[in-house]
Amino acid sequence: MGLFDIFKRRSKKDKEKREQQETNEEQENKKQESSLNDNNQELNNDNEDKNDLNANESSSGNNVKDGNLNQNDDSHLDDSKSNNSVNNDTDNLENNDKGISERVDNSDIQSHPEEQEQEQEQEQEQEQEQEQEQEQEQEQEQEQEQNSDKFEKGLSKSRSTFGEKLNRLFANFRSVDEDFFDDLEDTLIESDVGFDMAVNLTDQLREEVKLQNAKNREDVQNVIIQKMIDIYDQAGNDESTEINMAENGPTVILFVGVNGVGKTTTIGKMADKYKNDGKKVLLAAADTFRAGAIEQLDEWAKRDQVDIVKKTEKSDPSAVVYEAVHKAKEEDYDVLFVDTAGRLQNKVNLMNELSKMKKVLTREIPEAPHEVLLVLDATTGQNALNQAKLFKETTDVTGIILTKLDGTAKGGIVLAIRNELHLPVKYVGLGEKVSDLSKFDANDYVYGLFKGLIK
């Protein structure tokens, strides 16, 4: 099933959920109104009964005779005795039947005690397994819902801004002509989906609009959204958003990115996540160039309660990496996170530095680094895309971590990254909390970005 089909299904499900909530609210309101009316009616009935009772007491006075009262009492006593006699006979019969059935049951139990015990144990085991499976399914569903909510809230600015731009595009819509496509191309470029994707999308839409015979505003807008999702889906057919973990020994993950994108903070959040997952985590403070970088990572290590390898400022980064990888191997760490410097102003030095660190890692662990994750700031839009191109030239980037996605209206940058760089986004920052660093989910991203825009 393609992303657009999943998007439509989720949109339909969300609409049905909203309608059901509205129906439930209406029913609850009607129920409350009905209950209030019933209470008022009961109150009126009580008042009427009191009035009737007072009227009867005043009219009857002391006309009731004692003989009549005694006669009524005697007749009630006789009735109760006869009823008790019948009830006793019935109880005796039931007790006799019960005793016979219990003796039969006991004889069955005594004849096959071991088999019955085994059956009971098997039934209990099956029940426990079913309960565990249900609990796991519920936990997975809750986690999925929470992740979907994060994407939906985090992309609200991007969704709102993109929706506003589409509204402006269609404000003076008359027909699907070349002027319309020129305006659409400008709108897409402004939305940070990337120049290449904007041109590619506009060219494909010319044919798609003709094929679907889309003429009015709603039909054309639906075709635009569908085509954007389809292109995004096709560009990532072979992508994996999972972290490549080592089969044996420590997994080494190298973090690269310019200063100020949130690289060190991202390492701290990921260290907390992996530690909570039961992994033994080690940090390497190999960004010895930036002032305060070592202290910042050291603070995260204390907060996460994980170990760190560090040296003094201006030390050789490769020496830090060498010491860290030895420690990771000898002390059986599961994951080694390596922070690096982000000096793009001198590509040659940066490339040489990263190359040297890779050689140190490969000499100790041939498969290392298992991941080279580029950290980008989503708020910078096209600048982030340019940074990704430059880093891709200097090192073998395997994936993207996109920070501050919740604080920007430029969420379309994910479309550009996939279309132009063919690099998978593996994690996204959707808030300031440690838990707000979330695994990237293409379905949640598409739904969060385009929700409500299909008419």
C-alpha positions in Angstrom: 0.0 0.0 0.0 1.4 3.4 -1.0 1.8 6.4 1.2 -1.1 8.2 -0.4 -3.5 5.3 0.1 -2.4 5.2 3.8 -2.9 8.9 4.0 -6.5 8.7 2.6 -7.3 5.8 4.9 -6.0 7.7 8.0 -7.9 10.9 6.9 -11.1 8.9 6.6 -10.5 7.2 9.9 -9.8 10.6 11.6 -13.0 12.1 10.0 -15.1 9.1 11.3 -13.5 9.5 14.7 -14.4 13.2 14.9 -18.0 12.5 13.7 -18.3 9.8 16.3 -17.1 12.1 19.0 -19.6 14.7 17.9 -22.4 12.1 18.0 -21.3 11.0 21.4 -21.3 14.5 22.7 -24.8 15.1 21.3 -26.1 11.9 22.9 -24.5 12.8 26.2 -26.1 16.3 26.1 -29.5 14.7 25.3 -29.1 12.2 28.1 -28.3 15.0 30.6 -31.3 17.0 29.4 -33.5 13.9 29.7 -32.2 13.1 33.2 -32.8 16.7 34.3 -36.4 16.6 32.9 -37.0 13.2 34.7 -35.7 14.7 38.0 -38.0 17.6 37.6 -40.9 15.3 36.9 -40.1 13.1 39.9 -40.0 16.2 42.1 -43.4 17.3 40.8 -44.8 13.8 41.4 -43.5 13.8 45.0 -45.2 17.1 45.7 -48.5 15.8 44.3 -48.2 12.6 46.4 -47.6 14.6 49.5 -50.7 16.7 48.8 -52.8 13.6 48.2 -51.6 12.0 51.4 -52.4 15.1 53.5 -55.8 15.2 52.0 -56.5 11.5 52.8 -55.3 11.8 56.4 -57.5 14.7 57.1 -60.6 13.0 55.6 -60.2 9.6 57.1 -59.4 10.6 60.7 -59.6 7.7 63.1 -62.2 5.6 61.2 -59.9 2.5 60.9 -61.0 -0.2 63.3 -58.7 -2.3 65.4 -60.5 -5.5 64.5 -59.9 -5.0 60.9 -56.3 -4.4 61.5 -56.0 -7.6 63.5 -57.8 -9.6 60.9 -55.5 -8.3 58.2 -52.5 -9.2 60.4 -53.7 -12.8 60.9 -54.3 -13.3 57.2 -50.8 -12.1 56.4 -49.3 -14.5 59.0 -51.2 -17.5 57.5 -50.0 -16.6 54.0 -46.4 -16.3 55.1 -46.4 -19.7 56.9 -47.7 -21.5 53.8 -45.1 -19.8 51.7 -42.3 -20.8 54.1 -43.5 -24.4 54.0 -43.4 -24.5 50.2 -40.0 -22.8 50.1 -38.5 -25.3 52.6 -39.7 -28.3 50.5 -38.2 -26.7 47.3 -34.9 -26.0 49.1 -34.7 -29.6 50.4 -35.1 -31.0 46.8 -32.5 -28.6 45.4 -30.0 -29.6 48.2 -30.5 -33.3 47.4 -29.9 -32.7 43.7 -26.9 -30.6 44.5 -25.4 -33.2 46.8 -25.8 -35.9 44.1 -24.1 -33.8 41.4 -21.3 -32.9 43.8 -20.7 -36.5 44.6 -20.6 -37.3 40.9 -18.2 -34.4 40.2 -15.9 -35.4 43.1 -15.8 -39.0 41.8 -14.6 -37.7 38.4 -12.0 -35.5 39.9 -10.7 -38.3 42.1 -10.5 -40.7 39.1 -8.3 -38.3 36.9 -6.6 -35.8 39.3 -3.3 -35.6 37.3 -4.9 -35.0 33.9 -7.1 -32.3 35.3 -4.2 -30.6 37.0 -2.3 -30.6 33.7 -5.3 -29.2 31.8 -5.7 -26.4 34.3 -2.0 -25.5 34.1 -2.2 -25.5 30.3 -5.3 -23.3 30.4 -3.5 -20.9 32.8 -0.4 -20.7 30.6 -2.5 -20.0 27.5 -4.4 -17.3 29.4 -1.2 -15.7 30.6 0.3 -15.8 27.0 -2.9 -14.2 25.6 -2.8 -11.5 28.3 0.9 -10.7 27.6 0.2 -10.5 23.8 -2.8 -8.2 24.4 -0.6 -6.0 26.7 2.1 -5.8 24.1 -0.3 -4.9 21.4 -1.9 -2.2 23.6 1.6 -0.8 24.4 2.5 -0.7 20.7 -0.8 1.0 19.8 -0.3 3.6 22.5 3.3 4.2 21.4 2.1 4.6 17.8 -0.7 7.0 18.8 1.7 9.1 20.9 4.2 9.2 18.0 1.5 10.2 15.5 0.3 12.9 17.9 3.8 14.3 18.1 4.2 14.5 14.4 0.8 16.1 14.0 1.5 18.8 16.6 5.1 19.2 15.5 4.2 19.8 11.9 1.3 22.2 12.7 3.2 25.3 11.7 4.4 23.7 8.4 0.9 22.4 7.6 -0.7 25.8 8.4 1.8 27.7 6.3 1.6 25.4 3.4 -2.2 25.5 3.5 -2.1 29.3 3.5 0.2 29.4 0.5 -2.1 27.0 -1.4 -5.0 29.3 -0.5 -3.2 32.3 -1.9 -2.4 30.3 -5.0 -6.0 29.4 -5.6 -7.4 32.8 -4.5 -7.5 34.1 -8.1 -7.8 30.7 -9.7 -9.5 30.8 -13.0 -8.2 27.8 -15.0 -5.3 25.4 -15.3 -2.9 27.2 -17.6 0.8 28.0 -17.9 0.4 31.0 -15.6 -1.1 28.8 -12.9 1.8 26.3 -13.2 4.4 29.1 -13.0 2.7 30.4 -9.8 2.6 26.8 -8.4 6.3 26.3 -9.0 7.1 29.5 -7.1 4.8 28.4 -4.2 6.5 25.0 -3.9 10.0 26.6 -3.9 8.9 29.0 -1.2 7.6 26.0 0.8 11.2 24.6 0.9 10.4 21.4 -1.0 13.5 22.1 -3.1 14.0 23.6 -6.5 14.5 20.2 -8.3 11.3 18.8 -6.7 9.3 21.9 -7.5 10.2 21.7 -11.2 9.8 17.9 -11.3 6.4 18.1 -9.6 5.1 20.9 -11.8 6.1 19.0 -15.0 4.4 15.9 -13.8 1.3 17.8 -12.7 0.8 19.2 -16.2 0.2 15.6 -17.4 -1.7 14.4 -14.3 -4.2 17.3 -14.4 -5.0 16.4 -18.0 -5.3 12.7 -17.2 -7.6 13.2 -14.3 -9.5 16.0 -16.1 -9.1 18.2 -13.0 -10.7 21.6 -13.6 -12.1 23.1 -10.4 -10.0 24.2 -7.4 -10.6 21.2 -5.2 -9.7 18.7 -7.8 -6.5 20.4 -8.8 -5.5 20.8 -5.1 -6.1 17.1 -4.5 -4.0 16.2 -7.5 -1.1 18.4 -6.2 -1.1 16.8 -2.8 -1.4 13.3 -4.2 1.5 13.9 -6.6 3.7 15.3 -3.9 3.1 12.2 -1.7 3.7 9.8 -4.7 7.0 11.5 -5.6 8.2 11.4 -2.0 7.1 7.8 -1.7 8.9 6.7 -4.9 12.1 8.5 -4.0 12.5 6.5 -0.8 11.7 3.0 -2.0 15.1 1.5 -0.8 15.5 3.7 2.3 15.7 2.3 5.8 15.0 4.6 8.8 16.4 2.0 11.2 19.8 2.4 12.9 22.3 -0.1 11.5 23.4 -2.0 14.7 26.6 -4.2 14.8 26.0 -7.9 15.0 28.9 -8.3 17.4 30.7 -5.8 19.6 30.0 -2.1 20.0 28.0 -0.2 17.4 29.9 3.0 16.5 27.8 6.1 15.4 29.6 9.2 14.2 27.7 12.5 14.4 28.5 15.3 12.0 27.0 18.7 11.4 27.8 22.5 11.6 27.9 24.3 15.0 24.6 25.4 16.4 22.3 22.7 14.8 21.8 20.8 18.1 24.4 18.1 17.4 25.6 17.7 21.0 22.1 17.9 22.4 20.9 15.2 20.0 23.7 12.9 21.2 22.6 13.5 24.8 19.0 12.6 23.9 19.9 9.5 22.0 22.2 8.4 24.8 19.3 8.6 27.2 17.0 6.7 24.8 19.5 3.8 24.3 20.3 3.6 28.0 16.6 3.4 28.8 16.4 0.6 26.2 18.9 -1.4 28.3 22.1 -0.6 26.2 25.5 0.2 27.8 26.4 3.6 26.3 29.7 5.4 25.9 30.2 9.0 24.6 33.4 10.3 22.9 33.9 14.1 23.1 35.9 14.4 19.8 34.7 18.0 19.1 37.8 19.5 20.7 37.7 22.7 18.6 34.4 24.4 19.7 34.7 26.2 23.0 32.4 24.5 25.6 31.6 21.5 23.5 33.4 19.1 25.8 31.8 20.5 28.9 28.3 20.4 27.3 28.7 16.7 26.3 30.1 15.9 29.8 27.0 17.5 31.4 24.8 15.3 29.2 26.8 12.2 30.3 26.2 13.1 33.9 22.5 13.7 33.3 22.1 10.4 31.4 24.3 8.6 33.8 26.5 7.2 31.0 30.3 7.1 30.7 32.4 9.6 28.6 35.9 9.7 27.1 37.2 13.3 27.0 40.5 15.2 26.8 41.4 18.9 27.1 40.3 21.5 24.6 42.4 21.6 21.3 43.4 17.9 21.8 43.7 15.7 18.8 40.2 14.4 18.0 41.6 11.1 16.7 43.3 10.5 20.0 39.9 10.8 21.8 38.4 8.4 19.3 41.2 5.9 19.7 40.8 5.9 23.5 37.0 5.6 23.3 36.9 2.7 20.8 39.5 0.8 22.9 37.4 1.3 26.1 34.2 0.3 24.2 35.7 -3.0 23.1 37.5 -3.9 26.3 34.5 -3.1 28.6 31.8 -4.5 26.4 29.8 -1.3 25.6 26.8 -1.7 23.2 26.9 1.7 21.6 29.6 4.4 21.1 28.4 7.9 20.2 31.2 10.1 18.7 30.8 13.9 18.7 32.8 15.7 16.0 33.7 19.3 15.0 31.6 21.2 12.5 33.9 23.5 10.7 32.5 24.0 7.2 34.5 27.1 6.5 37.5 24.9 5.8 36.3 21.8 4.0 39.8 20.4 3.5 40.7 20.3 7.2 37.3 18.9 8.1 37.6 16.2 5.5 41.1 15.2 6.7 40.0 15.2 10.3 37.0 12.9 9.6 39.1 10.7 7.4 41.7 10.3 10.1 39.0 9.4 12.7 37.5 6.8 10.4 40.8 5.2 9.9 41.3 4.9 13.7 37.8 3.3 14.0 38.2 0.9 11.1 41.6 -0.3 12.3 40.0 -1.3 15.6 36.5 -2.4 14.3 36.5 -3.1 10.5 32.8 -2.3 10.0 33.0 1.0 12.0 31.5 3.5 11.8 28.2 1.7 11.4 26.4 5.0 11.0 27.4 8.5 10.0 24.5 10.7 11.0 24.3 14.3 9.8 22.4 16.6 12.2 20.5 19.5 10.4 18.5 22.3 11.8 15.0 22.3 10.1 14.5 26.0 10.8 17.2 26.9 8.3 15.3 25.4 5.3 17.3 25.5 2.1 20.5 26.2 4.0 20.1 22.8 5.7 19.9 21.2 2.2 23.1 23.0 1.1 24.9 21.8 4.3 23.8 18.3 3.6 25.2 18.5 0.1 28.6 19.8 1.4 28.9 17.1 4.1 27.9 14.4 1.6 30.9 15.5 -0.5 33.3 15.2 2.5 32.1 12.0 4.2 29.9 9.0 3.6 26.7 10.2 5.4 24.2 7.3 6.0 21.3 9.2 7.5 19.8 12.5 8.7 18.7 13.7 12.1 16.4 16.8 11.7 16.2 19.0 14.8 13.7 21.7 15.7 11.1 20.4 13.3 8.3 21.6 15.7 9.6 25.2 15.7 9.5 25.8 11.9 7.2 26.3 9.0 9.7 24.7 6.7 8.8 21.0 7.3 8.8 20.6 3.5 12.6 20.3 3.7 12.2 16.5 4.3 10.7 16.2 0.8 13.8 18.0 -0.7 16.3 15.9 1.3 14.8 12.6 0.0 14.3 13.8 -3.5 17.7 15.5 -4.1 20.0 13.6 -1.7 18.3 10.2 -1.3 19.3 10.1 2.3 16.9 8.7 4.9 15.8 10.9 7.8 16.2 8.6 10.8 15.2 10.8 13.7 13.4 14.2 14.1 13.3 16.6 17.0 9.6 17.5 17.8 10.1 19.4 21.1 12.6 20.3 23.8 12.1 17.3 26.0 14.5 14.4 25.9 11.6 12.1 24.9 10.7 14.5 22.0 13.5 13.0 19.8 11.4 10.6 17.8 12.1 7.9 15.2 11.1 9.2 11.8 8.0 7.7 10.3 7.1 8.5 6.7 3.4 7.8 7.2 3.2 10.1 10.3 5.2 12.8 8.5 3.0 12.8 5.4 -0.2 12.8 7.5 1.1 15.5 9.8 2.2 17.8 6.8 -0.9 17.4 4.6 -3.7 16.6 7.0 -6.9 18.5 6.1 -5.5 19.7 2.7 -7.3 17.0 0.7 -10.7 18.4 -0.1 
